[in-house]
Amino acid sequence: MIALDLKGLAVSTGAGLLFWSHRTVARSDSDGYCPHDRAKASIRFSLGKQSTLEDVDFALSVIPETVARLRQLSPLWSKIAVSG
């Protein structure tokens, strides 16, 4: 969240909530994650009447580069990528 915020993209998580969206918990579990673990690790993006196509394009440009950078920094990601 912080990395995306520093790029100018505001997002939120379900962290700290007692209940998660039924849509998030009901997602397919094909990769071995518990649905509640998936919900805790999810990021929520919201669009509204004020949102523009440029806003969506900006998000789509910022997210992949931010995820790639965070994966480079993560000591856990290389272990997950190798074992997966």
HELIX and SHEET records of a PDB file:
HELIX    1   1 ILE A    2  LEU A    6  1                                   5    
HELIX    2   2 HIS A   22  VAL A   25  1                                   4    
HELIX    3   3 PRO A   35  LYS A   40  1                                   6    
HELIX    4   4 LEU A   53  LEU A   73  1                                  21    
HELIX    5   5 PRO A   75  SER A   83  1                                   9    
SHEET    1   A 2 SER A  12  THR A  13  0                                        
SHEET    2   A 2 ILE A  43  ARG A  44 -1                                        
END                                                                             
